[in-house]
Amino acid sequence: MISSTKTLPDGYVRSYEINLAMNKGLAVLLNIVGFFIIIFSFTLLLLFTRWARQGIFSDAFTFNANLSTIGAFLILIVFVALSLILHELIHGFFFWFFTHSRPVYALHLAYAYAAAPGWYISVRQYWIIGLAPLVLIDAVGLLLILLVPASWVLLLIFLVASNTGGSIGDMWIMLRSLQTSPSALVNDVGDGVSFYEPARP
């Protein structure tokens, strides 16, 4: 398996590209699908929490009861923003781990990203980069849901559900990567991801 490299090996050609900057329709579609995943995840998490911590929702709705509705909403926005930042920082950490080069970050209206534009990364390493925020944030969130006071449970459920739905772009790229060969390389420039594979005879 080829490790991350800044030079595309001889014989490799681009086999597929996902470009959200050029394909606005795909970006919109992924956001719509992500919204429904948030709703679905939120529902499943409510059912799981109700089973794991019986009777908790009798107290859970007291969260921020002493704050105005606007104040509670602003707090929710802040936590969602922090979760988004953490999501991209985790991507960035693993980009750095595999390339030893500082990643780049950007925020657009429809999506945010961390990227390593100058690097060709093995597809197996890219699976780790792509799925790490989904796995780590959701796992820690699920653990905290079981441990924190009841007043924080609904907030955590929403944050975990939001992270799951917000990972729709990562999941789409990972699904597409399953169709590539084990020797494939990935070039992630942020707005677009290109897959490179050895040219077929």
MIPA-520473 format. One line per 8 residues: their letters; for each residue z, y negated, x of N, C-alpha, C, CB. Coordinates in nm, 4 decimals. Each point is the difference from the previous one (the first is absolute). Glycine has a CB too. Layout:
a	Z,Y,X,Z,Y,X,Z,Y,X,Z,Y,X  ...
END
This chain:
misstktl	0.0000,0.1196,0.0835,0.0000,-0.1196,-0.0835,0.0000,-0.1247,0.0870,0.1212,0.1242,-0.1814  -0.2107,-0.2170,0.1521,-0.0082,-0.1247,0.0752,0.1133,-0.0923,-0.0418,-0.2499,0.0237,0.0203  0.3196,-0.0817,0.0771,0.1040,-0.0976,-0.0298,-0.0636,-0.1352,-0.0293,0.1639,0.1241,0.1463  -0.0801,-0.2180,-0.1855,-0.0503,-0.1336,-0.0294,-0.0714,-0.0575,0.1215,0.1859,-0.0351,-0.1651  -0.2970,-0.0312,0.1396,-0.0801,-0.0542,0.1085,-0.0660,-0.1298,-0.0438,-0.0398,0.2314,0.0895  0.0116,-0.3190,0.0067,-0.0699,-0.1248,-0.0310,-0.1504,0.0144,0.0176,0.2023,-0.1276,0.0705  -0.2451,0.2434,-0.0248,-0.1428,0.0247,0.0213,-0.0434,0.1189,-0.0842,0.0126,-0.0938,0.2345  -0.1110,0.0740,-0.3185,-0.0494,0.1087,-0.0828,-0.0664,0.1049,0.0882,-0.0321,-0.1574,-0.1948
pdgyvrsy	0.0762,0.2823,0.1879,-0.0578,0.1044,0.0860,-0.1496,0.0198,-0.0262,0.2235,0.1124,0.0048  -0.2921,-0.0668,0.0960,-0.1432,0.0295,-0.0143,-0.0221,0.1042,-0.1093,-0.0372,-0.0544,0.2434  -0.0681,0.0345,-0.3195,-0.0351,0.0958,-0.1034,0.0661,-0.0229,-0.1332,-0.0336,0.1567,0.1786  0.1223,-0.2551,-0.1880,0.0668,-0.0303,-0.1265,-0.0798,-0.1054,-0.0775,0.2249,0.0562,0.1027  -0.2391,-0.0335,-0.2319,-0.0690,-0.0956,-0.0872,0.0866,-0.0260,-0.1230,-0.2279,0.0791,0.0813  0.2089,-0.1942,-0.1434,0.0767,-0.0319,-0.1199,-0.0492,0.0850,-0.1157,0.0387,-0.2352,0.0813  0.0530,0.3068,-0.1435,-0.0369,0.0898,-0.1094,0.0362,-0.0562,-0.1362,0.0304,0.1900,0.1546  0.0659,-0.2833,-0.1590,0.0410,-0.0555,-0.1293,0.0790,-0.1275,0.0242,0.0056,0.2303,-0.1057
einlamnk	-0.0122,-0.3215,0.0082,0.0733,-0.1265,0.0115,0.0577,-0.0383,-0.1357,-0.1498,-0.0746,0.1895  0.2741,0.0277,-0.1872,0.0646,-0.0591,-0.1175,0.0268,-0.1457,0.0343,0.1069,0.2222,-0.0739  -0.1697,-0.3139,0.0015,0.0123,-0.1422,0.0308,0.0377,-0.0759,-0.1266,-0.1697,0.0203,0.1867  0.2964,-0.0588,-0.1967,0.0480,-0.0694,-0.1190,-0.0494,-0.1437,-0.0068,0.2001,0.1458,0.0030  -0.2285,-0.2053,0.1134,-0.0499,-0.1375,0.0004,-0.1392,-0.0075,-0.0616,0.1366,-0.0484,0.2045  -0.2170,0.1507,-0.1796,-0.1369,0.0006,-0.0513,-0.0102,0.0683,-0.1364,-0.0820,0.0008,0.2354  0.1743,0.0874,-0.2647,-0.0008,0.0721,-0.1272,0.1163,-0.0491,-0.0860,-0.1072,0.2032,0.1088  0.0892,-0.3202,-0.1701,0.1060,-0.0583,-0.0820,0.0343,0.0893,-0.1183,-0.0754,-0.2274,0.0690
glavllni	-0.0264,0.2960,-0.1215,0.0246,0.0875,-0.1139,0.0990,0.1095,0.0327,-0.2281,-0.0486,-0.0804  0.2160,0.1062,0.2006,0.0930,0.1045,0.0419,0.1405,-0.0572,0.0138,-0.1859,0.1207,0.1191  0.1968,-0.2410,-0.0633,0.1314,-0.0633,0.0158,0.0669,-0.0208,-0.1358,-0.0803,-0.1139,0.2094  0.0029,0.0671,-0.3072,0.0540,-0.0214,-0.1349,0.0387,0.1330,-0.0633,-0.1414,-0.2066,-0.0257  0.0535,0.3073,0.0409,0.0282,0.1320,-0.0577,0.1269,0.0606,0.0578,-0.2443,0.0336,-0.0342  0.2616,-0.0453,0.1660,0.1197,0.0548,0.0630,0.1259,-0.0697,-0.0500,-0.1356,0.0574,0.2017  0.1274,-0.1887,-0.2246,0.1151,-0.0722,-0.0533,0.0326,0.0427,-0.1421,-0.0579,-0.1920,0.1462  -0.0444,0.2174,-0.2261,0.0234,0.0461,-0.1374,0.0652,0.1383,0.0009,-0.1982,-0.1345,-0.0807
vgffiiif	0.1422,0.2247,0.1618,0.0574,0.1348,0.0109,0.1432,-0.0085,0.0530,-0.2302,0.0984,0.0399  0.2517,-0.1858,0.0599,0.1335,-0.0172,0.0551,0.1001,-0.0467,-0.1038,-0.1038,-0.0507,0.2176  0.0601,-0.0366,-0.3091,0.0882,-0.0487,-0.1067,0.0460,0.1152,-0.0889,-0.1176,-0.2222,0.0042  0.0247,0.3098,-0.0406,0.0374,0.1138,-0.0837,0.0867,0.1001,0.0761,-0.2117,-0.0307,-0.1291  0.1897,0.0412,0.2606,0.0868,0.0868,0.0803,0.1420,-0.0556,0.0026,-0.1967,0.0698,0.1414  0.2097,-0.2029,-0.1361,0.1331,-0.0613,-0.0039,0.0712,0.0365,-0.1296,-0.0811,-0.1901,0.1436  0.0113,0.1770,-0.2559,0.0602,0.0327,-0.1298,0.0397,0.1474,-0.0047,-0.1376,-0.1802,-0.1106  0.0464,0.2679,0.1553,0.0271,0.1434,-0.0016,0.1180,0.0341,0.0914,-0.2431,0.0444,-0.0484
sftllllf	0.2438,-0.1037,0.1689,0.1081,0.0271,0.0960,0.1331,-0.0520,-0.0532,-0.1644,-0.0125,0.1903  0.1615,-0.1061,-0.2507,0.1218,-0.0589,-0.0559,0.0586,0.0916,-0.1070,-0.0876,-0.2312,0.0480  0.0021,0.2852,-0.1340,0.0458,0.0894,-0.1057,0.0604,0.1276,0.0570,-0.1753,-0.0933,-0.1505  0.1055,0.1533,0.2483,0.0527,0.1217,0.0622,0.1334,-0.0256,0.0697,-0.2344,0.0815,0.0305  0.2452,-0.1953,0.0371,0.1241,-0.0325,0.0695,0.1153,-0.0235,-0.0974,-0.1352,-0.0995,0.1847  0.1056,0.0380,-0.2992,0.1035,-0.0164,-0.1015,0.0508,0.1355,-0.0488,-0.1043,-0.2175,-0.0691  0.0109,0.3086,0.0428,0.0382,0.1328,-0.0465,0.0789,0.0751,0.1073,-0.2032,0.0050,-0.1474  0.1574,-0.0172,0.2734,0.0706,0.0666,0.1100,0.1419,-0.0547,0.0151,-0.2195,0.0373,0.1167
trwarqgi	0.2326,-0.1686,-0.1220,0.1312,-0.0631,0.0178,0.0923,0.0335,-0.1159,-0.1068,-0.1856,0.1290  0.0508,0.1882,-0.2488,0.0808,0.0368,-0.1168,0.0526,0.1423,0.0130,-0.1347,-0.1564,-0.1420  0.0536,0.2451,0.2020,0.0441,0.1381,0.0197,0.0995,0.0102,0.1158,-0.2202,0.0811,-0.0897  0.1927,-0.1530,0.2003,0.0829,0.0119,0.1205,0.1323,-0.0743,-0.0121,-0.2082,0.0226,0.1322  0.2087,-0.1338,-0.2060,0.1217,-0.0799,-0.0144,0.0234,-0.0253,-0.1486,-0.0339,-0.1099,0.2278  0.0819,0.2100,-0.2946,0.0149,-0.0062,-0.1450,0.0938,-0.1125,-0.0409,-0.0425,0.2457,-0.0129  -0.0001,-0.3205,-0.0873,0.0801,-0.1094,-0.0519,-0.0131,-0.1296,0.0755,0.1530,0.1688,-0.0768  -0.2372,-0.1711,0.1811,-0.0057,-0.1190,0.0845,-0.0599,-0.1196,-0.0717,-0.0194,0.1484,0.1961
fsdaftfn	-0.0732,-0.1261,-0.2870,-0.0681,-0.1125,-0.0620,0.0853,-0.0742,-0.1011,-0.2096,0.1214,0.0350  0.3278,-0.0693,-0.0635,0.0924,-0.0766,-0.0841,0.0532,-0.1212,0.0751,0.0633,0.2097,-0.1219  -0.0651,-0.2009,0.2576,0.0463,-0.1120,0.0827,-0.1132,-0.0687,0.0757,0.2170,0.1172,0.0227  -0.3306,-0.0498,-0.0093,-0.1059,-0.0517,0.0864,-0.0565,-0.1315,-0.0476,-0.0536,0.2312,0.0582  0.0567,-0.2555,-0.1894,-0.0622,-0.1212,-0.0513,0.0868,-0.1229,0.0175,-0.1200,0.1402,-0.1620  0.2365,-0.1260,0.2291,0.0827,-0.1170,0.0289,-0.0462,-0.0709,0.1251,0.1914,0.1108,-0.1107  -0.2947,-0.0607,0.1773,-0.0492,-0.0626,0.1231,-0.0423,-0.1438,-0.0277,-0.0759,0.2243,0.0869  0.1300,-0.3189,-0.0108,-0.0311,-0.1424,-0.0108,0.0314,-0.0574,-0.1382,-0.1771,0.0346,0.1702
anlstiga	0.2751,0.0221,-0.2393,0.0323,-0.0491,-0.1333,0.0509,-0.1432,0.0027,0.0520,0.2327,-0.0674  0.0011,-0.2770,0.1805,0.0533,-0.1349,0.0119,-0.1041,-0.0998,0.0492,0.2224,0.0996,0.0439  -0.3453,-0.0572,-0.0287,-0.1060,-0.0891,0.0457,-0.0958,-0.0272,-0.1144,0.0206,0.0876,0.2351  -0.0922,-0.1979,-0.2253,-0.1023,-0.0296,-0.0992,-0.1154,0.0979,0.0138,0.0655,-0.2426,0.0006  -0.1461,0.2516,-0.1052,-0.1158,0.0887,0.0041,-0.0934,-0.0396,0.1128,0.0188,0.0375,-0.2465  -0.0379,-0.1678,0.2646,-0.0880,-0.0485,0.1076,0.0578,0.0362,0.1353,-0.0781,-0.1889,-0.1452  0.2077,0.1732,0.1607,0.0635,0.0344,0.1268,-0.0142,0.1470,0.0329,0.1600,-0.1842,-0.0358  -0.1411,0.2696,-0.0649,-0.0147,0.1438,0.0219,-0.1435,0.0346,0.0361,0.1869,0.0436,-0.1605
flilivfv	-0.2827,-0.1108,0.0951,-0.1409,0.0250,0.0290,-0.0338,-0.0420,0.1424,-0.0559,-0.0322,-0.2423  0.1088,-0.0812,0.2873,-0.0256,-0.0468,0.1363,0.0579,0.0972,0.1026,0.0014,-0.2376,-0.0818  0.1163,0.2901,0.0520,0.0596,0.0983,0.0902,-0.0879,0.1238,0.0088,0.2295,-0.0857,-0.0557  -0.2833,0.1286,-0.0581,-0.0893,0.1155,-0.0016,-0.1236,-0.0265,0.0851,0.0827,0.0609,-0.2290  -0.1409,-0.1812,0.2165,-0.1185,-0.0368,0.0780,0.0309,0.0044,0.1493,-0.0810,-0.1449,-0.1894  0.1985,0.0950,0.2280,0.0388,-0.0002,0.1412,0.0091,0.1425,0.0533,0.1254,-0.2151,-0.0342  -0.0626,0.3039,-0.0426,0.0138,0.1385,0.0448,-0.1353,0.0695,0.0083,0.2277,0.0076,-0.1020  -0.3157,-0.0352,0.0068,-0.1343,0.0594,0.0044,-0.0745,-0.0494,0.1235,-0.0056,0.0152,-0.2524
alslilhe	0.0173,-0.1458,0.2822,-0.0662,-0.0558,0.1184,0.0546,0.0634,0.1281,-0.0364,-0.2165,-0.1234  0.1687,0.2343,0.1300,0.0600,0.0633,0.1174,-0.0460,0.1444,0.0131,0.1989,-0.1504,-0.0210  -0.2130,0.2191,-0.0919,-0.0484,0.1374,0.0022,-0.1432,0.0064,0.0512,0.1524,0.0556,-0.1903  -0.2358,-0.1512,0.1475,-0.1383,-0.0055,0.0466,-0.0060,-0.0256,0.1501,-0.0715,-0.0831,-0.2253  0.1541,-0.0088,0.2728,0.0042,-0.0294,0.1433,0.0433,0.1236,0.0784,0.0524,-0.2413,-0.0499  0.0508,0.3090,0.0001,0.0480,0.1215,0.0670,-0.1093,0.1056,0.0025,0.2351,-0.0504,-0.0728  -0.3083,0.0636,-0.0374,-0.1100,0.0971,-0.0084,-0.1012,-0.0237,0.1123,0.0312,0.0149,-0.2503  -0.0722,-0.1396,0.2673,-0.1001,-0.0301,0.1029,0.0576,0.0094,0.1404,-0.1154,-0.1479,-0.1626
lihgfffw	0.2431,0.1146,0.1788,0.0627,0.0130,0.1316,0.0066,0.1472,0.0431,0.1349,-0.2087,-0.0450  -0.1132,0.2986,-0.0499,0.0013,0.1430,0.0331,-0.1392,0.0445,0.0440,0.1871,0.0399,-0.1653  -0.2902,-0.0829,0.0903,-0.1370,0.0253,0.0470,-0.0164,-0.0508,0.1430,-0.0876,-0.0172,-0.2367  0.1295,-0.1071,0.2571,-0.0172,-0.0635,0.1303,0.0726,0.0728,0.1109,-0.0253,-0.2144,-0.1163  0.1457,0.2623,0.0863,0.0760,0.0730,0.1030,-0.0762,0.1226,0.0459,0.2147,-0.0813,-0.0989  -0.2715,0.1568,0.0054,-0.0702,0.1225,0.0390,-0.1359,-0.0306,0.0631,0.1175,0.1217,-0.1846  -0.1809,-0.2326,0.1457,-0.1180,-0.0426,0.0743,0.0385,-0.0241,0.1462,-0.1006,-0.1042,-0.2091  0.2108,0.0322,0.2280,0.0464,-0.0280,0.1370,0.0391,0.1293,0.0720,0.0812,-0.2270,-0.0745
ffthsrpv	-0.0156,0.3188,0.0040,0.0464,0.1243,0.0603,-0.1165,0.0795,0.0579,0.1920,0.0047,-0.1607  -0.3035,-0.0031,0.0893,-0.1140,0.0813,0.0446,-0.0966,-0.0758,0.0911,0.0212,0.1274,-0.2112  -0.0191,-0.2594,0.2063,-0.0944,-0.0759,0.0829,0.0675,-0.0794,0.1108,-0.1470,-0.0142,-0.1970  0.2796,-0.0087,0.1862,0.0731,-0.0862,0.0936,-0.0631,-0.1394,0.0058,0.0657,0.2026,0.1352  -0.1193,-0.2439,-0.2502,-0.0611,-0.1312,-0.0116,0.0514,-0.0669,-0.1272,-0.2067,0.0772,0.1263  0.2265,-0.2081,-0.1208,0.0549,-0.0718,-0.1151,-0.0986,0.0024,-0.1167,0.1327,-0.1478,0.1550  -0.0880,0.1890,-0.2731,-0.0899,0.0003,-0.1163,-0.0189,-0.1405,-0.0552,0.0735,0.2328,-0.0547  -0.1677,-0.2486,-0.0342,-0.0216,-0.1269,-0.0681,0.0402,0.0162,-0.1463,-0.1888,-0.0627,0.1590
yalhlaya	0.2331,-0.0475,-0.2200,0.0445,0.0017,-0.1389,-0.0719,-0.1096,-0.0769,0.2256,0.0917,0.0672  -0.2449,-0.0678,-0.1978,-0.0604,-0.1018,-0.0857,0.0416,0.0256,-0.1439,-0.1966,-0.0257,0.1574  0.1934,-0.0812,-0.2359,0.0325,0.0086,-0.1420,-0.1120,-0.0649,-0.0796,0.2487,-0.0029,0.0488  -0.3073,0.0800,-0.1416,-0.1030,-0.0505,-0.0889,0.0523,0.0027,-0.1427,-0.1824,0.0799,0.1557  0.1051,-0.1358,-0.2473,0.0437,-0.0066,-0.1392,0.0190,0.1394,-0.0590,-0.1200,-0.2181,-0.0244  0.0300,0.3101,0.0556,0.0026,0.1334,-0.0609,0.0708,0.1044,0.0858,-0.2113,-0.0586,-0.1134  0.2352,0.0285,0.2417,0.0598,0.1010,0.0869,0.0486,-0.0646,0.1288,-0.1493,0.1771,-0.0980  0.2368,-0.1040,0.1670,0.0457,-0.0390,0.1338,-0.0340,0.1149,0.0936,0.1892,-0.1478,-0.0911
yaaapgwy	-0.1892,0.1189,0.2216,-0.0290,0.1096,0.0921,0.0580,-0.0241,0.1381,-0.2070,0.0450,-0.1275  0.2264,0.0683,0.1978,0.0190,0.0022,0.1443,-0.1188,0.0767,0.0545,0.2577,-0.0108,-0.0120  -0.3041,-0.0252,0.1303,-0.1212,0.0629,0.0520,0.0003,-0.0011,0.1523,-0.1255,-0.0702,-0.2057  0.0357,0.1506,0.2611,-0.0229,0.0053,0.1449,-0.1504,-0.0048,0.0225,0.2140,0.1345,0.0424  -0.2748,-0.2527,-0.0551,-0.1474,-0.0105,-0.0020,-0.0710,0.0556,0.1221,0.0326,-0.1973,-0.1373  0.0279,0.1881,0.2529,-0.0704,0.0408,0.1215,0.0171,0.1455,0.0378,0.0276,-0.2285,0.0745  0.0282,0.3076,-0.1635,0.0352,0.1374,0.0364,-0.0682,0.1027,-0.0897,0.2185,-0.0841,0.0832  -0.2505,0.1971,-0.0217,-0.0467,0.1180,-0.0728,0.1127,0.1032,0.0081,-0.2494,-0.0463,0.0519
isvrqywi	0.3057,0.0787,-0.1672,0.1214,0.0802,-0.0070,-0.0330,0.1363,-0.0600,0.1424,-0.2084,-0.0234  -0.0874,0.3125,0.0810,-0.0272,0.1337,-0.0523,0.0460,0.0087,-0.1449,0.0239,0.0995,0.2308  -0.0979,-0.0234,-0.3099,0.0283,0.0042,-0.1433,0.1388,0.0576,-0.0275,-0.2451,0.0250,-0.0450  0.2928,0.0653,0.1278,0.1333,0.0569,-0.0213,0.1088,-0.1035,0.0271,-0.0881,0.2264,0.0628  0.0686,-0.3080,0.0386,0.0943,-0.1089,0.0239,-0.0074,-0.1017,-0.1127,-0.0207,0.0339,0.2478  -0.0993,-0.0552,-0.2995,-0.0166,-0.0985,-0.1068,0.0668,0.0461,-0.1296,-0.2154,-0.0729,0.1050  0.2248,0.2022,-0.1275,0.0747,0.0490,-0.1161,0.1453,-0.0461,0.0076,-0.1525,0.2004,-0.0161  0.2099,-0.1940,0.1349,0.1387,-0.0444,0.0177,0.0100,-0.1496,-0.0248,0.0416,0.1842,0.1668
iglaplvl	-0.1335,-0.2596,-0.1074,-0.0002,-0.1456,-0.0183,-0.0133,-0.0354,-0.1476,-0.1010,-0.0295,0.2282  0.0087,0.0978,-0.2971,-0.0290,-0.0350,-0.1377,0.1073,0.0391,-0.0992,-0.2333,0.0227,0.0593  0.2989,0.0902,-0.0370,0.0956,0.0511,-0.0974,0.1455,-0.0339,0.0321,-0.1601,0.1817,-0.0424  0.1878,-0.2301,0.1629,0.1388,-0.0259,0.0410,0.0740,-0.0941,-0.0944,-0.0719,0.0361,0.2337  0.0148,-0.1512,-0.2745,0.0758,-0.0888,-0.0899,0.0296,0.0639,-0.1351,-0.1059,-0.1929,0.1135  0.0108,0.2657,-0.1687,0.0220,0.0667,-0.1281,0.1130,0.1005,0.0112,-0.2410,-0.0313,-0.0592  0.2373,0.1149,0.1618,0.0988,0.1062,0.0156,0.1375,-0.0573,0.0347,-0.1824,0.1561,0.0733  0.1880,-0.2450,0.0252,0.1296,-0.0497,0.0477,0.0693,-0.0886,-0.1030,-0.0877,0.0113,0.2325
idavglll	0.0162,-0.1075,-0.2887,0.0628,-0.0918,-0.0957,0.0424,0.0744,-0.1258,-0.1383,-0.1892,0.0897  0.0512,0.2769,-0.1403,0.0363,0.0740,-0.1216,0.1167,0.0953,0.0250,-0.2375,-0.0167,-0.0773  0.2392,0.0813,0.1935,0.1093,0.0936,0.0300,0.1339,-0.0729,0.0095,-0.1621,0.1482,0.1221  0.1631,-0.2601,-0.0499,0.1239,-0.0781,0.0117,0.0390,-0.0562,-0.1363,-0.0555,-0.0589,0.2394  -0.0445,0.0128,-0.3154,0.0279,-0.0541,-0.1330,0.0609,0.1041,-0.0922,-0.1876,-0.1589,0.0304  0.1339,0.2803,-0.0288,0.0555,0.1069,-0.0836,0.1443,0.0315,0.0394,-0.2308,0.0951,-0.0285  0.2565,-0.0933,0.1583,0.1363,0.0262,0.0460,0.0951,-0.1097,-0.0472,-0.0914,0.1210,0.2005  0.0482,-0.2460,-0.1888,0.0854,-0.1108,-0.0421,0.0232,0.0006,-0.1503,-0.0844,-0.1328,0.1923
illvpasw	-0.0165,0.1728,-0.2701,0.0164,0.0090,-0.1450,0.1159,0.0926,-0.0359,-0.2457,-0.0430,-0.0299  0.2641,0.1462,0.1105,0.1076,0.0955,-0.0259,0.1362,-0.0498,0.0472,-0.1675,0.1810,0.0196  0.1680,-0.2847,0.0656,0.1255,-0.0397,0.0649,0.0521,-0.1379,-0.0392,-0.0704,0.1416,0.1861  -0.0201,-0.2341,-0.2200,0.0430,-0.1389,-0.0194,0.0723,-0.0172,-0.1323,-0.1920,-0.0773,0.1386  0.2673,-0.0339,-0.1538,0.0622,-0.0296,-0.1294,-0.1049,-0.0107,-0.1106,0.1858,-0.1196,0.1189  -0.1415,0.1464,-0.2411,-0.0917,0.0056,-0.1142,-0.0785,-0.1298,-0.0182,0.1559,0.1605,-0.1087  -0.0965,-0.2739,0.1435,-0.0656,-0.1289,-0.0229,-0.1246,-0.0200,0.0848,0.2212,-0.0915,-0.0576  -0.2388,0.1737,0.1628,-0.1160,-0.0136,0.0876,-0.1080,0.1041,-0.0274,0.1514,-0.0945,0.1709
vllliflv	-0.1231,0.1874,-0.2584,-0.0898,0.1134,-0.0174,-0.1363,-0.0414,-0.0536,0.1986,0.1424,-0.0391  -0.2009,-0.2237,-0.0657,-0.1283,-0.0389,-0.0592,-0.0876,-0.0767,0.0992,0.1111,-0.0084,-0.2241  -0.0486,-0.0776,0.3044,-0.0750,-0.0725,0.1008,-0.0629,0.0966,0.0998,0.1533,-0.1966,-0.0277  -0.0767,0.2937,0.0737,-0.0522,0.0977,0.0957,-0.1111,0.0851,-0.0623,0.2244,0.0052,0.1131  -0.2067,0.0333,-0.2376,-0.1037,0.0769,-0.0678,-0.1297,-0.0787,-0.0042,0.1738,0.1163,-0.1377  -0.1638,-0.2449,0.1051,-0.1209,-0.0827,-0.0057,-0.0634,-0.0150,0.1379,0.0959,-0.1232,-0.1956  -0.0144,0.1057,0.2989,-0.0539,-0.0165,0.1352,-0.0694,0.1271,0.0481,0.1812,-0.1657,0.0492  -0.1221,0.2811,-0.0767,-0.0626,0.1261,0.0404,-0.1298,0.0207,-0.0765,0.2255,0.0982,0.0531
asntggsi	-0.2225,-0.1257,-0.1835,-0.1220,0.0136,-0.0799,-0.1076,-0.0964,0.0477,0.1377,0.0721,-0.1959  -0.0988,-0.1944,0.2298,-0.0961,-0.0985,0.0492,-0.0601,0.0418,0.1330,0.1264,-0.1777,-0.1189  -0.0434,0.2333,0.2063,-0.0516,0.0471,0.1288,-0.0978,0.1156,-0.0186,0.2131,-0.0724,0.1097  -0.1820,0.1600,-0.2054,-0.0893,0.1133,-0.0265,-0.1343,-0.0495,-0.0528,0.1987,0.1474,-0.0481  -0.1951,-0.2345,-0.0519,-0.1244,-0.0539,-0.0530,-0.0735,-0.0870,0.0994,0.1006,0.0086,-0.2233  -0.0247,-0.0820,0.3039,-0.0608,-0.0864,0.1004,-0.0634,0.0760,0.1147,0.1652,-0.1697,-0.0609  -0.1364,0.2987,0.0700,-0.0578,0.0840,0.1050,-0.1321,0.0626,-0.0426,0.2298,0.0465,0.0818  -0.2853,-0.0888,-0.1950,-0.1209,0.0615,-0.0524,-0.1158,-0.0109,0.0993,0.0775,-0.0536,-0.2319
gdmwimlr	-0.0879,-0.0603,0.3014,-0.1063,-0.0147,0.0994,0.0150,0.0992,0.1137,-0.0163,-0.2404,-0.0585  0.1404,0.2567,0.1044,0.0263,0.0982,0.1062,-0.0344,0.1408,-0.0471,0.1821,-0.1472,0.0917  -0.1430,0.1794,-0.2144,-0.0256,0.1345,-0.0515,-0.1498,0.0250,-0.0163,0.2215,-0.0048,-0.1178  -0.2948,-0.0983,0.0754,-0.1442,0.0149,-0.0155,-0.0661,0.0294,0.1351,0.0056,-0.1564,-0.1980  0.0362,0.0827,0.3013,-0.0568,0.0215,0.1332,0.0372,0.1388,0.0513,0.0117,-0.2474,0.0473  0.1121,0.2895,-0.0716,0.0419,0.1321,0.0459,-0.0792,0.1104,-0.0694,0.2288,-0.0907,0.0451  -0.2533,0.0755,-0.1747,-0.0799,0.0991,-0.0712,-0.1404,0.0071,0.0578,0.1345,-0.0399,-0.2073  -0.1906,-0.0775,0.2396,-0.1347,-0.0002,0.0577,0.0009,0.0625,0.1383,-0.0567,-0.2053,-0.1314
slqtspsa	0.1644,0.1864,0.2054,0.0063,0.0544,0.1360,0.0045,0.1519,0.0004,0.1167,-0.2067,0.0725  -0.0729,0.2668,-0.1831,0.0042,0.1458,-0.0074,-0.1396,0.0608,0.0032,0.2121,-0.0168,-0.1292  -0.3128,-0.0656,0.1007,-0.1375,0.0485,0.0009,-0.0659,-0.0118,0.1371,-0.0154,-0.0638,-0.2387  0.0894,0.0130,0.3361,-0.0549,-0.0138,0.1342,0.0403,0.1202,0.0853,0.0074,-0.2518,-0.0200  -0.0693,0.2643,0.1349,0.0325,0.1094,0.0911,0.1312,-0.0303,0.0733,-0.2464,0.0532,0.0282  0.3163,0.0478,0.0209,0.1257,-0.0218,0.0737,-0.0175,-0.0867,0.1242,0.0769,0.2196,-0.0838  -0.2000,-0.2301,0.1345,-0.0247,-0.0805,0.1196,-0.0408,-0.1432,-0.0328,-0.0663,0.2082,0.1171  0.0720,-0.2450,-0.2443,-0.0421,-0.1342,-0.0415,0.0911,-0.1068,0.0581,-0.0930,0.0960,-0.2104
lvndvgdg	0.0360,-0.2154,0.2269,0.0736,-0.1170,0.0444,-0.0071,-0.1067,-0.1088,-0.0490,0.0532,0.2434  0.1534,-0.1353,-0.2508,0.0089,-0.1029,-0.1028,0.0137,-0.1363,0.0657,0.1050,0.1632,-0.1607  -0.1857,-0.2581,0.1153,0.0089,-0.1385,0.0448,0.0432,-0.0849,-0.1193,-0.1798,0.0346,0.1787  0.3022,-0.0865,-0.1726,0.0568,-0.0785,-0.1098,0.0010,-0.1472,0.0391,0.1428,0.1958,-0.0742  -0.2277,-0.2754,0.0088,-0.0075,-0.1439,0.0298,0.0753,-0.0813,-0.1035,-0.2212,0.0349,0.1098  0.2896,0.0316,-0.2035,0.0771,-0.0701,-0.1018,-0.0707,-0.0020,-0.1330,0.0997,-0.1385,0.1769  -0.2074,0.0601,-0.1856,-0.0787,-0.0048,-0.1234,-0.0829,0.1261,-0.0182,-0.0081,-0.2484,0.0180  -0.0177,0.3175,0.0895,-0.0837,0.1192,-0.0067,0.0472,0.1076,0.0946,-0.1902,-0.1424,-0.0642
vsfyepar	0.1600,0.2666,0.0270,0.0328,0.1162,0.0814,-0.1269,0.0820,0.0174,0.2413,0.0033,-0.0822  -0.2760,0.0263,0.2078,-0.1195,0.0793,0.0283,0.0394,0.1313,0.0643,-0.1368,-0.2086,0.0266  0.0681,0.3154,-0.0675,0.0209,0.1322,0.0569,-0.1178,0.0334,0.0913,0.1340,0.0739,-0.2032  -0.1018,-0.0215,0.3209,-0.1030,0.0387,0.0975,0.0152,0.1483,0.0310,-0.0046,-0.2337,0.0999  -0.1070,0.3027,-0.0994,-0.0001,0.1439,0.0276,-0.1121,0.0343,0.0964,0.0974,0.0469,-0.2268  -0.0837,0.0675,0.2966,-0.1101,0.0412,0.0887,-0.1294,0.0157,-0.0793,0.1639,0.1170,0.1514  -0.2714,-0.1703,-0.0953,-0.1303,0.0086,-0.0674,-0.0422,0.1452,-0.0164,-0.0652,-0.2230,0.0951  0.0123,0.2555,-0.2121,-0.0485,0.1346,-0.0239,-0.1389,0.0160,0.0604,0.1368,0.0153,-0.2110
p	-0.1665,0.1020,0.2654,-0.1314,0.0223,0.0584,-0.1117,-0.0206,-0.1032,0.1039,0.1613,0.1619
END
